[in-house]
Amino acid sequence: MPMTYDHREHAGNAGDLWKHFLLSEAAAYLLSISDPLVYAESHVGYPEYRLAPDGEWRGGIGRCWHARSWIKSPYFAVLEEMNADRLLRYPGSAQIVLRLGRALSRRVLAELWDVSEDVEKSWSSCPDAHFHLGDGFAGVMNLLKRSEPGLLLIDPPYPEDHERAIELLKEAEDRGWVAMSWHIMDSLSFPECVELHPLVFHDAGLEGGRWMGCIVAVSSDDASLRRRLRLRAEEFRSALRSLAAGERVV
């Protein structure tokens, strides 16, 4: 069995905040025009996480949770559904898409991969998800060849997986999928065919530990979706900068 990565201590951190905000925007858009929506995730993790009092989430979602009523987004709508007032539970990426599908009365056909048997067990009670125990890069590549296009999230757990993630991103676009890939901001190269949505944590008032920021790379031939993501990304960056400066988000 390959070495596994456990995301529990990182749930809700600055990288999750950016990744899940953009994922929710893309999912909400596609769910408005697709029923059912095929959703695939190469490295899924648990359906949800219990947030520890001293967890990394305090430097991520914890920095803007109080401003959720000012920042309208399907991302915050999902979090509010899971948490009445106090932030205690945090959804994994696939759970965000599944919950949005239910909220919009649209079907989501989720195809999820991970190499952890514990993660496999955590998805056993979710009838909406088809979990595959194994290599997500190979599994998703095979799915792309036999499935109708949908939404793909590639979230490789290790920086050395960058090249495999980009290969999958390009293959997905060639086959008509909307594909998103999350990366730590580093000296990485990306093909010209993808749009990059970077977030510098310090500029946004977030705490990213030893990492300067992160990037969500998006490939899609849907011009309307690309415009929506550019607009919403800049609006969210601006809102985070205003919060960091002690200003009210308007």
C-alpha positions in Angstrom: 0.0 0.0 0.0 1.4 3.5 -0.9 2.3 5.9 1.8 -0.8 7.9 2.8 -1.3 11.6 3.5 -3.6 12.7 6.3 -5.2 16.1 5.8 -7.0 16.3 9.1 -4.6 18.7 10.8 -4.7 21.0 7.8 -8.4 21.1 7.2 -9.8 24.6 6.7 -6.3 26.2 6.4 -5.4 29.0 4.1 -4.9 26.7 1.1 -8.2 25.0 1.7 -9.9 28.4 1.9 -8.8 29.4 -1.5 -9.2 26.0 -3.1 -12.7 25.4 -1.8 -13.9 28.9 -2.6 -13.0 28.5 -6.2 -14.2 24.9 -6.4 -17.6 25.9 -5.0 -17.9 28.7 -7.6 -17.1 26.3 -10.4 -19.4 23.6 -9.1 -22.4 26.0 -8.6 -22.0 27.3 -12.1 -21.8 23.8 -13.6 -24.7 22.5 -11.5 -26.9 25.3 -12.9 -26.4 23.9 -16.4 -25.8 20.2 -15.8 -28.0 17.5 -14.3 -26.4 15.1 -13.5 -22.9 16.5 -13.0 -20.0 14.1 -13.0 -17.5 15.1 -10.3 -14.1 13.4 -10.0 -11.4 13.9 -7.4 -8.0 12.3 -7.6 -7.0 12.5 -3.9 -10.2 12.9 -1.9 -9.6 12.6 1.8 -12.4 12.4 4.4 -16.0 13.7 3.8 -15.6 16.1 6.7 -13.3 17.1 9.5 -13.8 18.1 13.1 -11.9 21.3 13.7 -9.4 21.2 16.7 -9.3 24.4 18.8 -5.7 25.1 17.9 -5.8 23.8 14.3 -4.5 25.4 11.1 -8.0 26.5 10.2 -7.5 29.5 12.5 -5.2 31.0 10.0 -7.5 30.2 7.1 -11.3 30.0 7.3 -11.0 31.3 10.9 -9.9 34.7 9.6 -13.0 35.3 7.6 -15.8 33.2 9.2 -17.1 36.3 11.0 -17.5 38.0 7.7 -19.5 35.3 6.0 -22.6 37.4 5.7 -20.7 40.0 3.8 -19.1 37.6 1.3 -21.8 35.8 -0.7 -20.6 32.5 -2.0 -21.8 28.9 -2.3 -18.7 28.0 -0.2 -20.0 29.9 2.8 -23.5 28.6 2.2 -22.2 25.0 2.6 -20.3 25.9 5.8 -23.3 27.6 7.3 -25.4 24.6 6.6 -23.0 22.5 8.5 -22.4 24.9 11.4 -25.1 26.9 13.2 -23.0 29.7 14.7 -19.7 28.3 15.9 -17.4 26.8 13.4 -16.8 23.2 14.4 -17.1 21.1 11.2 -15.3 21.5 7.9 -16.2 19.7 4.6 -13.8 18.0 2.3 -13.8 19.0 -1.3 -16.2 16.3 -2.5 -18.6 17.0 0.3 -18.8 20.6 -0.8 -19.9 19.6 -4.3 -22.3 16.9 -3.1 -23.9 19.4 -0.7 -24.3 22.0 -3.4 -25.9 19.4 -5.6 -28.5 18.6 -3.0 -29.1 22.3 -2.3 -29.7 22.9 -6.0 -31.7 19.7 -6.4 -29.2 18.4 -9.0 -27.6 15.0 -9.1 -23.8 14.7 -8.6 -22.2 11.5 -9.8 -19.0 11.5 -7.7 -16.0 9.3 -8.6 -13.5 9.6 -5.8 -9.9 8.1 -5.3 -7.6 7.7 -2.3 -5.1 5.2 -1.2 -6.2 5.1 2.5 -8.4 2.3 3.7 -9.6 4.6 6.6 -10.7 7.1 4.0 -12.5 4.4 2.1 -14.4 3.4 5.3 -15.4 7.0 5.9 -17.2 7.1 2.5 -18.9 3.8 2.9 -22.1 5.4 4.3 -22.4 8.0 1.4 -24.6 6.5 -1.3 -23.9 9.5 -3.6 -20.2 8.7 -4.0 -18.4 5.9 -5.8 -15.1 5.5 -3.9 -12.0 3.8 -5.5 -9.2 2.6 -3.4 -6.1 3.2 -5.4 -3.9 5.6 -7.4 -6.0 8.6 -8.3 -3.8 9.7 -11.2 -4.2 6.4 -13.0 -7.9 6.0 -12.0 -9.0 9.5 -13.1 -7.0 9.1 -16.4 -9.0 6.0 -17.1 -12.3 7.7 -16.1 -11.6 10.5 -18.6 -11.5 8.0 -21.4 -15.0 6.5 -20.7 -17.1 9.2 -18.9 -19.1 12.1 -20.0 -17.2 15.4 -19.2 -17.7 16.9 -15.8 -15.8 18.7 -13.1 -12.4 17.4 -11.9 -10.4 18.4 -8.9 -6.7 17.3 -8.7 -5.3 17.9 -5.3 -2.0 16.0 -5.2 -0.7 15.6 -1.6 3.0 16.1 -2.4 4.8 18.8 -4.4 6.7 16.1 -6.4 3.3 15.1 -8.0 3.2 18.4 -9.9 4.0 17.0 -13.3 1.5 14.2 -13.1 -1.1 16.7 -12.0 -0.4 18.9 -15.0 -0.6 15.9 -17.4 -4.0 15.0 -16.0 -5.1 18.6 -16.2 -4.3 18.8 -19.9 -5.8 15.5 -20.7 -9.1 16.5 -18.9 -9.3 19.7 -21.0 -8.7 17.8 -24.2 -11.7 15.7 -23.3 -14.0 18.6 -22.5 -13.8 18.6 -18.7 -13.5 21.5 -16.4 -10.4 20.7 -14.4 -8.9 22.4 -11.4 -5.5 21.6 -9.8 -4.3 22.9 -6.5 -0.6 23.7 -5.9 1.7 25.3 -3.3 3.1 28.5 -4.7 6.7 27.6 -5.6 9.0 27.7 -8.6 6.5 25.7 -10.7 5.9 25.9 -14.4 2.4 25.6 -15.9 1.3 25.2 -19.6 -0.1 28.3 -21.3 -3.5 26.5 -21.8 -4.4 26.9 -18.1 -5.5 29.9 -16.2 -3.8 30.5 -12.9 -5.5 31.9 -9.7 -2.8 32.6 -7.2 -3.2 33.8 -3.6 -0.4 35.2 -1.5 -1.4 34.3 2.1 0.3 37.3 3.9 -1.3 39.8 1.5 -4.7 38.3 2.2 -4.2 38.4 6.0 -3.9 34.6 6.2 -1.4 32.3 7.9 0.2 29.7 5.7 3.1 28.5 7.8 6.2 28.0 5.7 4.3 28.5 2.4 4.1 31.9 0.7 0.8 31.0 -1.0 -1.0 28.6 -3.3 -2.3 28.5 -6.9 -5.4 26.9 -8.4 -4.8 26.1 -12.0 -8.0 25.8 -14.2 -8.5 24.4 -17.6 -11.8 24.8 -19.4 -13.1 25.8 -22.8 -16.1 27.5 -21.2 -15.5 31.2 -21.5 -18.3 32.1 -19.2 -17.0 30.0 -16.4 -13.5 31.3 -16.9 -14.8 34.9 -16.6 -16.8 34.0 -13.5 -13.8 32.5 -11.8 -11.6 35.5 -12.6 -14.2 37.9 -11.2 -15.0 35.9 -8.1 -11.3 35.3 -7.4 -10.5 39.0 -7.5 -13.6 39.9 -5.4 -12.5 37.4 -2.7 -8.9 38.6 -2.7 -10.2 42.1 -2.2 -12.5 41.0 0.6 -9.7 39.2 2.4 -7.4 42.2 2.0 -10.1 44.5 3.5 -10.5 42.2 6.4 -6.8 42.1 7.0 -6.8 45.9 7.1 -9.6 46.0 9.6 -12.0 47.3 7.1 -15.6 46.2 6.5 -16.2 44.2 3.4 -18.8 45.9 1.2 
